[in-house]
């Protein structure tokens, strides 16, 4: 199922707006439910955090993130550990350890991590032989002066 640029922009805008309000967890546990229009979501009063997954395989990550956050974890920890779950799922072939190899037959992983409150970011590209690129991207953000590192 291809994603359009318009949908990607709408989801990004919704995520941004949701972080500015009190939020609600929008985790569609049953993948067979009808899609929800973003206008319907954004017209609600938010009372809990919002985590948005573009694809069904991201729903477990959203739930883990919500669990961590509601148990007192930081938003940065919640996001990182939620994404770690998807990165380690071998059945997902578009990200993480189950990702498809490049033209040279090598699985290379990319990730970016942002902290909007502090206006910080970190990212990695072409990472090889490490299962959690989101964790490396977070460390780039927190522990280096760089915004992006590329390579093995």
mmCIF file of the C-alpha atoms, coordinates in Angstrom:
data_MODEL
# 
_entry.id   MODEL 
# 
loop_
_atom_site.group_PDB 
_atom_site.id 
_atom_site.type_symbol 
_atom_site.label_atom_id 
_atom_site.label_alt_id 
_atom_site.label_comp_id 
_atom_site.label_asym_id 
_atom_site.label_entity_id 
_atom_site.label_seq_id 
_atom_site.pdbx_PDB_ins_code 
_atom_site.Cartn_x 
_atom_site.Cartn_y 
_atom_site.Cartn_z 
_atom_site.occupancy 
_atom_site.B_iso_or_equiv 
_atom_site.pdbx_formal_charge 
_atom_site.auth_seq_id 
_atom_site.auth_comp_id 
_atom_site.auth_asym_id 
_atom_site.auth_atom_id 
_atom_site.pdbx_PDB_model_num 
ATOM 1   C CA . UNK A 1 1   ? 0.000   0.000  0.000  1.00 0.00 ? 1   UNK A CA 1 
ATOM 2   C CA . UNK A 1 2   ? 1.851   3.124  -1.190 1.00 0.00 ? 2   UNK A CA 1 
ATOM 3   C CA . UNK A 1 3   ? 1.638   6.282  0.866  1.00 0.00 ? 3   UNK A CA 1 
ATOM 4   C CA . UNK A 1 4   ? 1.050   9.609  -0.837 1.00 0.00 ? 4   UNK A CA 1 
ATOM 5   C CA . UNK A 1 5   ? 3.058   12.721 -0.071 1.00 0.00 ? 5   UNK A CA 1 
ATOM 6   C CA . UNK A 1 6   ? -0.203  14.424 0.924  1.00 0.00 ? 6   UNK A CA 1 
ATOM 7   C CA . UNK A 1 7   ? -0.975  11.738 3.517  1.00 0.00 ? 7   UNK A CA 1 
ATOM 8   C CA . UNK A 1 8   ? 2.564   11.912 4.892  1.00 0.00 ? 8   UNK A CA 1 
ATOM 9   C CA . UNK A 1 9   ? 2.249   15.688 5.325  1.00 0.00 ? 9   UNK A CA 1 
ATOM 10  C CA . UNK A 1 10  ? -1.182  15.309 6.940  1.00 0.00 ? 10  UNK A CA 1 
ATOM 11  C CA . UNK A 1 11  ? 0.076   12.692 9.398  1.00 0.00 ? 11  UNK A CA 1 
ATOM 12  C CA . UNK A 1 12  ? 3.100   14.835 10.253 1.00 0.00 ? 12  UNK A CA 1 
ATOM 13  C CA . UNK A 1 13  ? 0.869   17.861 10.819 1.00 0.00 ? 13  UNK A CA 1 
ATOM 14  C CA . UNK A 1 14  ? -1.474  15.826 12.978 1.00 0.00 ? 14  UNK A CA 1 
ATOM 15  C CA . UNK A 1 15  ? 1.409   14.536 15.075 1.00 0.00 ? 15  UNK A CA 1 
ATOM 16  C CA . UNK A 1 16  ? 2.722   18.057 15.557 1.00 0.00 ? 16  UNK A CA 1 
ATOM 17  C CA . UNK A 1 17  ? -0.684  19.406 16.534 1.00 0.00 ? 17  UNK A CA 1 
ATOM 18  C CA . UNK A 1 18  ? -1.290  16.500 18.866 1.00 0.00 ? 18  UNK A CA 1 
ATOM 19  C CA . UNK A 1 19  ? 1.907   17.237 20.777 1.00 0.00 ? 19  UNK A CA 1 
ATOM 20  C CA . UNK A 1 20  ? 0.723   20.808 21.324 1.00 0.00 ? 20  UNK A CA 1 
ATOM 21  C CA . UNK A 1 21  ? -2.462  19.655 23.029 1.00 0.00 ? 21  UNK A CA 1 
ATOM 22  C CA . UNK A 1 22  ? -3.269  17.250 25.771 1.00 0.00 ? 22  UNK A CA 1 
ATOM 23  C CA . UNK A 1 23  ? -3.267  14.035 23.863 1.00 0.00 ? 23  UNK A CA 1 
ATOM 24  C CA . UNK A 1 24  ? -5.237  10.844 23.415 1.00 0.00 ? 24  UNK A CA 1 
ATOM 25  C CA . UNK A 1 25  ? -3.799  7.497  22.525 1.00 0.00 ? 25  UNK A CA 1 
ATOM 26  C CA . UNK A 1 26  ? -4.992  6.647  19.058 1.00 0.00 ? 26  UNK A CA 1 
ATOM 27  C CA . UNK A 1 27  ? -4.016  3.049  18.730 1.00 0.00 ? 27  UNK A CA 1 
ATOM 28  C CA . UNK A 1 28  ? -6.254  1.119  16.398 1.00 0.00 ? 28  UNK A CA 1 
ATOM 29  C CA . UNK A 1 29  ? -5.941  -2.329 17.961 1.00 0.00 ? 29  UNK A CA 1 
ATOM 30  C CA . UNK A 1 30  ? -8.027  -4.045 15.305 1.00 0.00 ? 30  UNK A CA 1 
ATOM 31  C CA . UNK A 1 31  ? -6.395  -3.600 11.918 1.00 0.00 ? 31  UNK A CA 1 
ATOM 32  C CA . UNK A 1 32  ? -9.710  -4.368 10.215 1.00 0.00 ? 32  UNK A CA 1 
ATOM 33  C CA . UNK A 1 33  ? -11.408 -1.204 11.438 1.00 0.00 ? 33  UNK A CA 1 
ATOM 34  C CA . UNK A 1 34  ? -12.087 1.587  8.982  1.00 0.00 ? 34  UNK A CA 1 
ATOM 35  C CA . UNK A 1 35  ? -9.504  4.367  8.778  1.00 0.00 ? 35  UNK A CA 1 
ATOM 36  C CA . UNK A 1 36  ? -10.191 7.456  10.865 1.00 0.00 ? 36  UNK A CA 1 
ATOM 37  C CA . UNK A 1 37  ? -10.070 10.879 9.215  1.00 0.00 ? 37  UNK A CA 1 
ATOM 38  C CA . UNK A 1 38  ? -7.504  13.212 10.734 1.00 0.00 ? 38  UNK A CA 1 
ATOM 39  C CA . UNK A 1 39  ? -10.130 15.954 11.016 1.00 0.00 ? 39  UNK A CA 1 
ATOM 40  C CA . UNK A 1 40  ? -12.166 13.665 13.271 1.00 0.00 ? 40  UNK A CA 1 
ATOM 41  C CA . UNK A 1 41  ? -9.157  12.994 15.468 1.00 0.00 ? 41  UNK A CA 1 
ATOM 42  C CA . UNK A 1 42  ? -8.090  16.613 15.723 1.00 0.00 ? 42  UNK A CA 1 
ATOM 43  C CA . UNK A 1 43  ? -11.592 17.811 16.582 1.00 0.00 ? 43  UNK A CA 1 
ATOM 44  C CA . UNK A 1 44  ? -11.528 15.755 19.805 1.00 0.00 ? 44  UNK A CA 1 
ATOM 45  C CA . UNK A 1 45  ? -10.532 17.023 23.225 1.00 0.00 ? 45  UNK A CA 1 
ATOM 46  C CA . UNK A 1 46  ? -7.206  15.418 24.054 1.00 0.00 ? 46  UNK A CA 1 
ATOM 47  C CA . UNK A 1 47  ? -6.695  13.950 27.497 1.00 0.00 ? 47  UNK A CA 1 
ATOM 48  C CA . UNK A 1 48  ? -3.806  11.516 26.897 1.00 0.00 ? 48  UNK A CA 1 
ATOM 49  C CA . UNK A 1 49  ? -0.653  11.287 24.745 1.00 0.00 ? 49  UNK A CA 1 
ATOM 50  C CA . UNK A 1 50  ? -0.969  10.627 21.004 1.00 0.00 ? 50  UNK A CA 1 
ATOM 51  C CA . UNK A 1 51  ? 1.231   8.171  19.152 1.00 0.00 ? 51  UNK A CA 1 
ATOM 52  C CA . UNK A 1 52  ? 0.556   7.763  15.444 1.00 0.00 ? 52  UNK A CA 1 
ATOM 53  C CA . UNK A 1 53  ? 1.516   4.797  13.284 1.00 0.00 ? 53  UNK A CA 1 
ATOM 54  C CA . UNK A 1 54  ? 1.371   5.051  9.516  1.00 0.00 ? 54  UNK A CA 1 
ATOM 55  C CA . UNK A 1 55  ? 1.428   1.286  9.030  1.00 0.00 ? 55  UNK A CA 1 
ATOM 56  C CA . UNK A 1 56  ? -0.225  -1.534 11.026 1.00 0.00 ? 56  UNK A CA 1 
ATOM 57  C CA . UNK A 1 57  ? 3.156   -2.896 12.156 1.00 0.00 ? 57  UNK A CA 1 
ATOM 58  C CA . UNK A 1 58  ? 3.682   0.355  14.075 1.00 0.00 ? 58  UNK A CA 1 
ATOM 59  C CA . UNK A 1 59  ? 0.688   -0.138 16.347 1.00 0.00 ? 59  UNK A CA 1 
ATOM 60  C CA . UNK A 1 60  ? 2.611   -2.277 18.847 1.00 0.00 ? 60  UNK A CA 1 
ATOM 61  C CA . UNK A 1 61  ? 5.274   0.454  19.012 1.00 0.00 ? 61  UNK A CA 1 
ATOM 62  C CA . UNK A 1 62  ? 2.581   3.049  19.750 1.00 0.00 ? 62  UNK A CA 1 
ATOM 63  C CA . UNK A 1 63  ? 1.179   0.901  22.534 1.00 0.00 ? 63  UNK A CA 1 
ATOM 64  C CA . UNK A 1 64  ? 4.630   0.309  24.066 1.00 0.00 ? 64  UNK A CA 1 
ATOM 65  C CA . UNK A 1 65  ? 5.370   4.044  23.896 1.00 0.00 ? 65  UNK A CA 1 
ATOM 66  C CA . UNK A 1 66  ? 2.084   4.838  25.615 1.00 0.00 ? 66  UNK A CA 1 
ATOM 67  C CA . UNK A 1 67  ? 2.745   2.240  28.316 1.00 0.00 ? 67  UNK A CA 1 
ATOM 68  C CA . UNK A 1 68  ? 6.200   3.651  29.052 1.00 0.00 ? 68  UNK A CA 1 
ATOM 69  C CA . UNK A 1 69  ? 4.963   7.239  29.141 1.00 0.00 ? 69  UNK A CA 1 
ATOM 70  C CA . UNK A 1 70  ? 1.970   6.522  31.388 1.00 0.00 ? 70  UNK A CA 1 
ATOM 71  C CA . UNK A 1 71  ? 4.227   4.625  33.806 1.00 0.00 ? 71  UNK A CA 1 
ATOM 72  C CA . UNK A 1 72  ? 6.384   7.710  34.322 1.00 0.00 ? 72  UNK A CA 1 
ATOM 73  C CA . UNK A 1 73  ? 8.949   7.379  31.538 1.00 0.00 ? 73  UNK A CA 1 
ATOM 74  C CA . UNK A 1 74  ? 10.054  10.397 29.561 1.00 0.00 ? 74  UNK A CA 1 
ATOM 75  C CA . UNK A 1 75  ? 8.634   11.082 26.111 1.00 0.00 ? 75  UNK A CA 1 
ATOM 76  C CA . UNK A 1 76  ? 12.090  10.522 24.603 1.00 0.00 ? 76  UNK A CA 1 
ATOM 77  C CA . UNK A 1 77  ? 12.418  7.120  26.313 1.00 0.00 ? 77  UNK A CA 1 
ATOM 78  C CA . UNK A 1 78  ? 8.888   6.185  25.271 1.00 0.00 ? 78  UNK A CA 1 
ATOM 79  C CA . UNK A 1 79  ? 9.488   7.001  21.612 1.00 0.00 ? 79  UNK A CA 1 
ATOM 80  C CA . UNK A 1 80  ? 12.872  5.271  21.475 1.00 0.00 ? 80  UNK A CA 1 
ATOM 81  C CA . UNK A 1 81  ? 11.714  2.072  23.165 1.00 0.00 ? 81  UNK A CA 1 
ATOM 82  C CA . UNK A 1 82  ? 8.533   1.924  21.117 1.00 0.00 ? 82  UNK A CA 1 
ATOM 83  C CA . UNK A 1 83  ? 10.506  2.167  17.892 1.00 0.00 ? 83  UNK A CA 1 
ATOM 84  C CA . UNK A 1 84  ? 12.990  -0.436 19.203 1.00 0.00 ? 84  UNK A CA 1 
ATOM 85  C CA . UNK A 1 85  ? 10.104  -2.901 19.249 1.00 0.00 ? 85  UNK A CA 1 
ATOM 86  C CA . UNK A 1 86  ? 9.458   -2.445 15.519 1.00 0.00 ? 86  UNK A CA 1 
ATOM 87  C CA . UNK A 1 87  ? 13.182  -2.426 14.685 1.00 0.00 ? 87  UNK A CA 1 
ATOM 88  C CA . UNK A 1 88  ? 13.560  -5.869 16.301 1.00 0.00 ? 88  UNK A CA 1 
ATOM 89  C CA . UNK A 1 89  ? 10.519  -7.404 14.571 1.00 0.00 ? 89  UNK A CA 1 
ATOM 90  C CA . UNK A 1 90  ? 11.959  -9.675 11.868 1.00 0.00 ? 90  UNK A CA 1 
ATOM 91  C CA . UNK A 1 91  ? 8.579   -9.881 10.117 1.00 0.00 ? 91  UNK A CA 1 
ATOM 92  C CA . UNK A 1 92  ? 8.758   -6.192 9.163  1.00 0.00 ? 92  UNK A CA 1 
ATOM 93  C CA . UNK A 1 93  ? 10.728  -5.936 5.922  1.00 0.00 ? 93  UNK A CA 1 
ATOM 94  C CA . UNK A 1 94  ? 10.822  -2.165 5.547  1.00 0.00 ? 94  UNK A CA 1 
ATOM 95  C CA . UNK A 1 95  ? 12.680  -1.209 8.742  1.00 0.00 ? 95  UNK A CA 1 
ATOM 96  C CA . UNK A 1 96  ? 14.910  -2.817 11.332 1.00 0.00 ? 96  UNK A CA 1 
ATOM 97  C CA . UNK A 1 97  ? 16.487  -6.263 11.388 1.00 0.00 ? 97  UNK A CA 1 
ATOM 98  C CA . UNK A 1 98  ? 13.939  -7.617 8.910  1.00 0.00 ? 98  UNK A CA 1 
ATOM 99  C CA . UNK A 1 99  ? 14.717  -4.835 6.442  1.00 0.00 ? 99  UNK A CA 1 
ATOM 100 C CA . UNK A 1 100 ? 15.439  -5.691 2.850  1.00 0.00 ? 100 UNK A CA 1 
ATOM 101 C CA . UNK A 1 101 ? 19.048  -5.416 1.663  1.00 0.00 ? 101 UNK A CA 1 
ATOM 102 C CA . UNK A 1 102 ? 20.304  -2.725 -0.696 1.00 0.00 ? 102 UNK A CA 1 
ATOM 103 C CA . UNK A 1 103 ? 21.525  -3.391 -4.259 1.00 0.00 ? 103 UNK A CA 1 
ATOM 104 C CA . UNK A 1 104 ? 24.829  -4.717 -2.864 1.00 0.00 ? 104 UNK A CA 1 
ATOM 105 C CA . UNK A 1 105 ? 22.965  -7.227 -0.687 1.00 0.00 ? 105 UNK A CA 1 
ATOM 106 C CA . UNK A 1 106 ? 23.671  -5.406 2.584  1.00 0.00 ? 106 UNK A CA 1 
ATOM 107 C CA . UNK A 1 107 ? 21.011  -4.373 5.086  1.00 0.00 ? 107 UNK A CA 1 
ATOM 108 C CA . UNK A 1 108 ? 21.662  -0.745 5.989  1.00 0.00 ? 108 UNK A CA 1 
ATOM 109 C CA . UNK A 1 109 ? 19.451  1.056  8.465  1.00 0.00 ? 109 UNK A CA 1 
ATOM 110 C CA . UNK A 1 110 ? 18.613  4.746  8.899  1.00 0.00 ? 110 UNK A CA 1 
ATOM 111 C CA . UNK A 1 111 ? 16.887  6.653  11.684 1.00 0.00 ? 111 UNK A CA 1 
ATOM 112 C CA . UNK A 1 112 ? 16.326  10.155 12.965 1.00 0.00 ? 112 UNK A CA 1 
ATOM 113 C CA . UNK A 1 113 ? 15.410  11.332 16.446 1.00 0.00 ? 113 UNK A CA 1 
ATOM 114 C CA . UNK A 1 114 ? 14.121  14.759 17.398 1.00 0.00 ? 114 UNK A CA 1 
ATOM 115 C CA . UNK A 1 115 ? 13.477  16.603 20.627 1.00 0.00 ? 115 UNK A CA 1 
ATOM 116 C CA . UNK A 1 116 ? 11.111  19.446 19.796 1.00 0.00 ? 116 UNK A CA 1 
ATOM 117 C CA . UNK A 1 117 ? 11.193  20.971 23.270 1.00 0.00 ? 117 UNK A CA 1 
ATOM 118 C CA . UNK A 1 118 ? 14.941  21.524 23.152 1.00 0.00 ? 118 UNK A CA 1 
ATOM 119 C CA . UNK A 1 119 ? 15.158  21.951 19.358 1.00 0.00 ? 119 UNK A CA 1 
ATOM 120 C CA . UNK A 1 120 ? 17.661  19.098 18.986 1.00 0.00 ? 120 UNK A CA 1 
ATOM 121 C CA . UNK A 1 121 ? 18.025  16.299 16.455 1.00 0.00 ? 121 UNK A CA 1 
ATOM 122 C CA . UNK A 1 122 ? 20.257  13.361 15.658 1.00 0.00 ? 122 UNK A CA 1 
ATOM 123 C CA . UNK A 1 123 ? 20.266  10.871 12.824 1.00 0.00 ? 123 UNK A CA 1 
ATOM 124 C CA . UNK A 1 124 ? 22.179  7.989  11.300 1.00 0.00 ? 124 UNK A CA 1 
ATOM 125 C CA . UNK A 1 125 ? 22.253  6.542  7.805  1.00 0.00 ? 125 UNK A CA 1 
ATOM 126 C CA . UNK A 1 126 ? 23.703  3.408  6.220  1.00 0.00 ? 126 UNK A CA 1 
ATOM 127 C CA . UNK A 1 127 ? 24.180  1.834  9.653  1.00 0.00 ? 127 UNK A CA 1 
ATOM 128 C CA . UNK A 1 128 ? 25.235  -1.810 9.417  1.00 0.00 ? 128 UNK A CA 1 
ATOM 129 C CA . UNK A 1 129 ? 25.327  -4.633 11.973 1.00 0.00 ? 129 UNK A CA 1 
ATOM 130 C CA . UNK A 1 130 ? 23.375  -2.836 14.682 1.00 0.00 ? 130 UNK A CA 1 
ATOM 131 C CA . UNK A 1 131 ? 19.691  -3.641 15.256 1.00 0.00 ? 131 UNK A CA 1 
ATOM 132 C CA . UNK A 1 132 ? 18.500  -0.359 16.805 1.00 0.00 ? 132 UNK A CA 1 
ATOM 133 C CA . UNK A 1 133 ? 19.397  2.667  14.689 1.00 0.00 ? 133 UNK A CA 1 
ATOM 134 C CA . UNK A 1 134 ? 16.893  4.862  16.567 1.00 0.00 ? 134 UNK A CA 1 
ATOM 135 C CA . UNK A 1 135 ? 18.978  4.407  19.717 1.00 0.00 ? 135 UNK A CA 1 
ATOM 136 C CA . UNK A 1 136 ? 22.146  5.417  17.865 1.00 0.00 ? 136 UNK A CA 1 
ATOM 137 C CA . UNK A 1 137 ? 20.357  8.455  16.399 1.00 0.00 ? 137 UNK A CA 1 
ATOM 138 C CA . UNK A 1 138 ? 19.291  9.491  19.896 1.00 0.00 ? 138 UNK A CA 1 
ATOM 139 C CA . UNK A 1 139 ? 22.881  9.174  21.123 1.00 0.00 ? 139 UNK A CA 1 
ATOM 140 C CA . UNK A 1 140 ? 24.061  11.313 18.199 1.00 0.00 ? 140 UNK A CA 1 
ATOM 141 C CA . UNK A 1 141 ? 21.569  13.964 19.323 1.00 0.00 ? 141 UNK A CA 1 
ATOM 142 C CA . UNK A 1 142 ? 22.480  13.784 23.008 1.00 0.00 ? 142 UNK A CA 1 
ATOM 143 C CA . UNK A 1 143 ? 26.207  13.071 22.946 1.00 0.00 ? 143 UNK A CA 1 
ATOM 144 C CA . UNK A 1 144 ? 27.714  14.724 19.885 1.00 0.00 ? 144 UNK A CA 1 
ATOM 145 C CA . UNK A 1 145 ? 27.770  18.109 18.199 1.00 0.00 ? 145 UNK A CA 1 
ATOM 146 C CA . UNK A 1 146 ? 26.592  16.458 14.968 1.00 0.00 ? 146 UNK A CA 1 
ATOM 147 C CA . UNK A 1 147 ? 23.101  16.104 13.569 1.00 0.00 ? 147 UNK A CA 1 
ATOM 148 C CA . UNK A 1 148 ? 23.869  13.178 11.243 1.00 0.00 ? 148 UNK A CA 1 
ATOM 149 C CA . UNK A 1 149 ? 26.431  10.408 11.063 1.00 0.00 ? 149 UNK A CA 1 
ATOM 150 C CA . UNK A 1 150 ? 26.690  8.042  8.082  1.00 0.00 ? 150 UNK A CA 1 
ATOM 151 C CA . UNK A 1 151 ? 28.477  4.727  7.825  1.00 0.00 ? 151 UNK A CA 1 
ATOM 152 C CA . UNK A 1 152 ? 29.055  1.411  9.497  1.00 0.00 ? 152 UNK A CA 1 
# 
